[in-house]
Amino acid sequence: MIRNPARTLFALFLCLFALAAQAQTTAARLPRVVILATGGTIAGTGATSTTTVGYTAATVGVDALIKAVPELQKVAQVSGEQVFQIASENMGNEQWLTLAKRVNALLAKPDVDGIVITHGTDTIEETAYFLNLVVKSRKPVVVVGAMRPSTAISADGPINLYNAVLTAGSQEAVGKGVLVVLNDQINAAREVTKTNTVTTDTFKSPELGMLGYVVGNQPHFYRASTRKHTADTEFDVSNLTSLPQVDIAYSYANVGPTAINALVAAGAKGLVHAGVGDGSLPTKVRPALSSARKNGVVIVRSSRVGQGIVARNGEANDDELDFVVSDTLNPQKARILLMLALTKTTSTKDIQRMFTTY
């Protein structure tokens, strides 16, 4: 029998008020993470639950992606924006500039602690490296994708998204540069690359190794990239509406100058030569590259190998030819750095400095 109903009701009110206040305090402590969606396999759908190839990318919107992982609400205050809805092979300079400007605008807000970008895996390393050079904040930016569409039996998108949000909201990720998080692993944008066409463990940093893991609901970092990035770079895209045309010419046995001449004729301001071995220059190709340089095209010697330093004055007399070498950047990332370099200068000496800095 309740002897004092009024006192009991008052006590119940106080208890509910305390629980509500505790919930608000907990929510206030959660990091605020914005998810920018661009499409890709993580937002893809297949005809059946066993369709893991031949699916349609970029069909699921950001709200549905967030709703599919309710656990996100326990680790962050999450909001989402649909920036693009494309397969990542269609990602280009225009989309990069739009995305970078939006990221910078969001990170300038005091109520945003980190950014997650959902992205197709085919060009995820390029977008991540571009952002690594132009984001003007030390707050975490994490690019995430999936190798299986959202409708697959063992879709990897939900756990990858969860881990990405965990990382983007963590203090441990502050100042680490732009990160790529998939398969429970954290990789640096500069060093990561896609190594397998279909498997979920495709993203590796084969030469220098990953930065860490996401395990036990938190990121664990074991190393950091030593190259300058984000807030410490000299690049600013805030007023840019386009980027200089830079193309890649791939080398192989019996290669001729046709591709190089065509790219130069099409208006290339810079050219990355993806050479064999240590960026070697075949006899048939050297005159075309030399001529292009004399006509003002900046030439960067890179390698198709995928690992190792391209040594200056190693397989070619770069000083005499006035070429730049890519250091350890693969051709697709060398292209990105050269594009941004050409927004600042055409001096090969300055551009070579950038390749050894970033």
C-alpha positions as CSV (number, residue, x, y, z in Angstrom):
1,M,0.0,0.0,0.0
2,I,1.4,3.4,-1.0
3,R,1.2,5.7,2.1
4,N,2.1,9.0,0.4
5,P,1.3,9.0,-3.3
6,A,2.5,12.6,-3.7
7,R,5.9,11.9,-2.3
8,T,6.2,8.8,-4.5
9,L,5.3,10.7,-7.6
10,F,7.8,13.4,-6.8
11,A,10.5,10.9,-6.2
12,L,9.7,9.2,-9.5
13,F,9.8,12.6,-11.3
14,L,13.2,13.3,-9.8
15,C,14.5,9.9,-10.9
16,L,13.2,10.5,-14.5
17,F,14.7,14.0,-14.5
18,A,18.1,12.6,-13.4
19,L,18.0,10.0,-16.1
20,A,17.1,12.5,-18.7
21,A,19.9,14.8,-17.5
22,Q,22.4,11.9,-17.6
23,A,21.3,11.0,-21.1
24,Q,21.8,14.6,-22.2
25,T,25.2,14.7,-20.6
26,T,26.2,11.5,-22.3
27,A,25.0,12.8,-25.7
28,A,26.9,16.0,-25.1
29,R,30.1,14.0,-24.5
30,L,29.8,12.1,-27.7
31,P,31.8,13.5,-30.6
32,R,30.0,15.2,-33.5
33,V,30.7,13.5,-36.8
34,V,29.4,14.4,-40.2
35,I,29.1,11.7,-42.8
36,L,29.5,13.0,-46.4
37,A,28.2,10.4,-48.8
38,T,29.5,10.2,-52.4
39,G,28.2,6.8,-53.6
40,G,30.2,3.7,-54.4
41,T,29.8,0.1,-53.5
42,I,29.0,0.9,-49.8
43,A,25.9,2.4,-51.2
44,G,25.3,-0.3,-53.8
45,T,22.7,-3.0,-54.3
46,G,22.7,-6.4,-56.0
47,A,20.0,-8.5,-57.6
48,T,20.3,-11.1,-54.8
49,S,21.9,-11.5,-51.4
50,T,24.8,-13.5,-53.0
51,T,25.5,-10.9,-55.7
52,T,29.0,-9.5,-54.9
53,V,30.0,-8.7,-58.4
54,G,27.9,-7.2,-61.2
55,Y,25.9,-5.1,-58.7
56,T,24.8,-1.5,-59.1
57,A,26.8,1.1,-57.1
58,A,25.6,4.3,-55.6
59,T,21.9,3.5,-55.1
60,V,21.4,3.9,-51.3
61,G,21.2,7.3,-49.8
62,V,23.1,8.6,-46.8
63,D,20.1,8.5,-44.5
64,A,19.6,4.8,-45.2
65,L,23.3,4.1,-44.7
66,I,23.1,5.7,-41.2
67,K,19.8,4.0,-40.3
68,A,21.3,0.6,-41.2
69,V,23.9,1.0,-38.4
70,P,21.9,2.1,-35.3
71,E,25.0,1.5,-33.2
72,L,26.5,4.7,-34.6
73,Q,24.3,6.7,-32.2
74,K,26.1,5.1,-29.3
75,V,29.5,6.4,-30.3
76,A,28.8,9.7,-32.0
77,Q,26.3,12.4,-32.7
78,V,26.0,11.6,-36.4
79,S,24.5,13.6,-39.2
80,G,24.7,13.0,-43.0
81,E,24.9,14.9,-46.3
82,Q,24.6,13.4,-49.8
83,V,27.4,15.3,-51.7
84,F,27.4,13.0,-54.8
85,Q,25.8,9.7,-55.7
86,I,28.3,8.2,-58.2
87,A,30.5,5.2,-58.7
88,S,34.1,6.2,-57.9
89,E,35.4,5.6,-61.3
90,N,33.5,8.7,-62.2
91,M,35.2,10.8,-59.5
92,G,37.0,13.8,-61.0
93,N,38.7,17.1,-60.4
94,E,35.4,18.9,-60.2
95,Q,34.0,16.6,-57.5
96,W,37.3,16.7,-55.6
97,L,37.2,20.5,-55.4
98,T,33.5,20.5,-54.3
99,L,34.2,17.8,-51.6
100,A,37.3,19.5,-50.3
101,K,35.6,22.9,-49.9
102,R,32.7,21.2,-48.1
103,V,35.1,19.4,-45.7
104,N,37.0,22.5,-44.9
105,A,33.7,24.5,-44.3
106,L,32.5,21.8,-41.9
107,L,35.7,21.4,-40.0
108,A,35.9,25.1,-39.4
109,K,32.8,24.8,-37.3
110,P,33.4,24.3,-33.6
111,D,30.5,21.8,-33.3
112,V,32.1,19.4,-35.8
113,D,34.7,17.0,-34.4
114,G,35.4,14.8,-37.5
115,I,34.3,13.9,-41.0
116,V,33.6,10.5,-42.5
117,I,33.4,10.3,-46.3
118,T,31.7,7.2,-47.9
119,H,33.3,6.5,-51.2
120,G,33.7,3.8,-53.9
121,T,36.9,1.8,-53.5
122,D,38.3,2.1,-57.1
123,T,39.6,5.7,-56.6
124,I,39.4,6.0,-52.8
125,E,43.1,6.3,-52.5
126,E,43.2,9.2,-54.9
127,T,40.4,11.2,-53.2
128,A,42.0,10.5,-49.8
129,Y,45.4,11.7,-50.9
130,F,43.9,14.8,-52.6
131,L,42.1,15.7,-49.3
132,N,45.3,14.9,-47.4
133,L,47.0,17.8,-49.3
134,V,44.2,20.4,-49.2
135,V,42.2,19.9,-45.9
136,K,43.0,22.8,-43.6
137,S,42.4,21.2,-40.2
138,R,43.9,18.7,-37.9
139,K,40.5,17.2,-37.0
140,P,40.1,13.7,-38.3
141,V,38.9,13.0,-41.8
142,V,38.3,9.3,-42.6
143,V,37.4,7.9,-46.0
144,V,35.6,4.6,-46.0
145,G,34.1,2.2,-48.5
146,A,33.1,-1.4,-49.0
147,M,33.9,-4.3,-51.3
148,R,30.5,-5.8,-51.1
149,P,27.2,-4.1,-51.8
150,S,24.7,-3.3,-48.9
151,T,22.5,-6.2,-50.0
152,A,25.1,-8.9,-49.8
153,I,24.9,-11.7,-47.1
154,S,28.2,-10.5,-45.5
155,A,28.2,-6.9,-46.5
156,D,31.3,-5.2,-45.1
157,G,29.9,-1.7,-45.4
158,P,28.1,-1.4,-42.0
159,I,31.1,-2.5,-39.9
160,N,33.5,-0.3,-42.0
161,L,31.2,2.7,-41.5
162,Y,31.0,2.0,-37.8
163,N,34.8,1.8,-37.5
164,A,35.2,4.9,-39.6
165,V,32.9,6.9,-37.3
166,L,34.7,5.6,-34.2
167,T,38.0,6.7,-35.7
168,A,36.8,10.1,-36.9
169,G,35.4,10.9,-33.4
170,S,38.5,9.8,-31.6
171,Q,41.2,12.0,-30.1
172,E,43.8,9.5,-31.2
173,A,43.1,10.3,-34.8
174,V,43.6,14.1,-34.4
175,G,46.6,15.3,-36.5
176,K,47.1,12.0,-38.2
177,G,46.1,13.3,-41.7
178,V,43.4,11.8,-43.9
179,L,42.8,8.2,-43.1
180,V,41.3,5.2,-45.0
181,V,39.5,2.7,-42.8
182,L,38.3,-0.7,-44.0
183,N,38.6,-4.3,-42.9
184,D,39.4,-3.2,-39.3
185,Q,42.6,-1.5,-40.5
186,I,43.7,2.2,-40.5
187,N,45.9,3.3,-43.4
188,A,47.4,6.7,-44.3
189,A,46.0,8.4,-47.4
190,R,49.5,8.9,-48.9
191,E,50.5,5.3,-48.6
192,V,47.4,3.1,-49.0
193,T,46.5,1.5,-52.3
194,K,44.0,-1.0,-53.6
195,T,45.7,-4.4,-54.1
196,N,42.9,-6.8,-55.0
197,T,39.9,-6.5,-57.3
198,V,37.3,-8.2,-55.1
199,T,38.5,-9.2,-51.6
200,T,37.6,-7.3,-48.5
201,D,41.3,-7.0,-47.4
202,T,42.2,-5.2,-50.6
203,F,43.6,-2.0,-49.0
204,K,47.2,-2.2,-48.0
205,S,50.2,0.1,-47.5
206,P,52.6,-2.6,-48.8
207,E,55.8,-0.6,-48.5
208,L,55.5,1.2,-45.2
209,G,52.6,-0.6,-43.4
210,M,49.3,0.4,-42.0
211,L,49.0,2.9,-39.1
212,G,46.9,0.7,-36.9
213,Y,43.7,-1.3,-36.2
214,V,40.1,-0.6,-35.0
215,V,39.6,-3.2,-32.3
216,G,37.4,-3.3,-29.2
217,N,35.4,-0.2,-30.2
218,Q,38.4,2.1,-30.5
219,P,41.3,2.9,-32.9
220,H,44.8,1.7,-32.0
221,F,47.6,3.6,-33.7
222,Y,51.1,2.2,-33.9
223,R,52.8,4.7,-36.2
224,A,52.2,7.9,-38.1
225,S,53.1,9.2,-41.5
226,T,56.1,11.6,-41.4
227,R,55.2,13.5,-44.5
228,K,53.5,16.9,-44.2
229,H,49.7,16.9,-44.7
230,T,46.5,18.8,-44.2
231,A,47.0,21.9,-42.1
232,D,50.7,21.9,-42.8
233,T,50.6,22.0,-46.6
234,E,51.0,25.0,-48.9
235,F,48.0,24.2,-51.0
236,D,44.7,26.1,-50.9
237,V,41.8,25.2,-53.1
238,S,39.3,27.7,-51.6
239,N,39.3,29.9,-54.7
240,L,40.0,27.3,-57.3
241,T,37.3,26.3,-59.8
242,S,39.5,23.9,-61.9
243,L,42.8,22.1,-61.7
244,P,45.6,21.9,-64.4
245,Q,45.4,19.0,-66.8
246,V,47.9,16.3,-65.8
247,D,47.9,12.9,-67.4
248,I,49.6,9.6,-67.0
249,A,51.6,7.7,-69.7
250,Y,52.1,4.0,-69.0
251,S,55.2,2.3,-70.1
252,Y,55.6,-1.3,-71.2
253,A,57.8,-3.4,-73.5
254,N,57.9,-2.0,-77.1
255,V,56.2,1.2,-76.0
256,G,56.3,4.1,-78.4
257,P,55.7,7.9,-78.1
258,T,52.1,7.8,-79.4
259,A,50.3,8.2,-76.0
260,I,52.7,10.9,-74.8
261,N,52.4,13.0,-78.0
262,A,48.6,12.6,-77.9
263,L,48.4,13.8,-74.3
264,V,50.6,16.8,-74.9
265,A,48.6,17.7,-78.0
266,A,45.4,17.4,-75.9
267,G,46.7,20.2,-73.6
268,A,48.5,18.4,-70.8
269,K,50.3,20.9,-68.5
270,G,52.0,18.0,-66.7
271,L,52.7,14.4,-67.5
272,V,53.5,11.5,-65.2
273,H,55.5,8.8,-66.9
274,A,54.7,5.4,-65.2
275,G,57.9,3.8,-66.2
276,V,59.2,0.3,-65.8
277,G,61.5,-0.6,-62.9
278,D,63.0,2.5,-61.4
279,G,61.1,4.8,-63.7
280,S,63.2,3.8,-66.7
281,L,62.8,5.8,-70.0
282,P,62.7,3.5,-73.1
283,T,64.7,4.8,-76.1
284,K,61.5,5.4,-78.2
285,V,59.9,7.5,-75.4
286,R,62.8,9.7,-74.2
287,P,62.7,12.1,-77.2
288,A,59.0,12.7,-76.8
289,L,59.2,13.4,-73.1
290,S,62.2,15.7,-73.6
291,S,60.4,17.6,-76.3
292,A,57.3,18.0,-74.1
293,R,59.5,19.4,-71.3
294,K,61.1,21.9,-73.7
295,N,57.6,23.0,-74.6
296,G,56.7,23.7,-71.0
297,V,55.1,20.4,-69.9
298,V,56.3,19.4,-66.5
299,I,57.5,15.7,-66.5
300,V,57.4,13.5,-63.4
301,R,59.2,10.1,-63.5
302,S,57.2,7.5,-61.6
303,S,57.1,3.7,-61.6
304,R,54.4,1.2,-62.4
305,V,56.0,-1.2,-59.9
306,G,54.0,0.0,-56.9
307,Q,56.8,0.1,-54.3
308,G,60.2,1.7,-53.9
309,I,61.7,5.1,-54.3
310,V,62.2,6.5,-57.9
311,A,65.8,7.7,-57.5
312,R,66.7,11.1,-58.9
313,N,69.4,10.8,-61.6
314,G,69.1,7.0,-61.3
315,E,67.7,5.6,-64.6
316,A,67.8,9.0,-66.3
317,N,69.7,12.2,-65.9
318,D,66.9,14.2,-64.4
319,D,69.0,17.3,-63.8
320,E,69.9,17.5,-67.5
321,L,66.4,16.6,-68.7
322,D,64.8,19.0,-66.1
323,F,62.5,16.2,-64.9
324,V,61.0,15.6,-61.5
325,V,60.9,12.2,-59.7
326,S,58.0,10.9,-57.7
327,D,59.8,9.6,-54.6
328,T,57.5,6.7,-53.4
329,L,54.3,8.1,-54.8
330,N,52.5,5.7,-57.3
331,P,51.6,7.3,-60.7
332,Q,48.0,8.1,-59.7
333,K,49.1,9.9,-56.6
334,A,52.0,11.6,-58.3
335,R,49.4,13.0,-60.7
336,I,47.4,14.6,-57.9
337,L,50.5,16.2,-56.3
338,L,51.6,17.5,-59.7
339,M,48.2,19.1,-60.3
340,L,48.3,20.9,-57.0
341,A,51.9,21.9,-57.5
342,L,51.1,23.5,-60.8
343,T,48.5,25.7,-59.1
344,K,51.5,27.2,-57.3
345,T,54.5,27.1,-59.7
346,T,56.0,25.7,-62.8
347,S,59.5,25.6,-61.4
348,T,60.7,22.0,-61.5
349,K,63.0,22.8,-58.5
350,D,60.1,23.8,-56.4
351,I,58.0,20.9,-57.6
352,Q,60.7,18.5,-56.7
353,R,60.8,19.9,-53.2
354,M,57.1,19.3,-52.9
355,F,57.5,15.7,-53.9
356,T,60.1,15.2,-51.1
357,T,57.9,17.0,-48.6
358,Y,54.4,15.6,-49.2
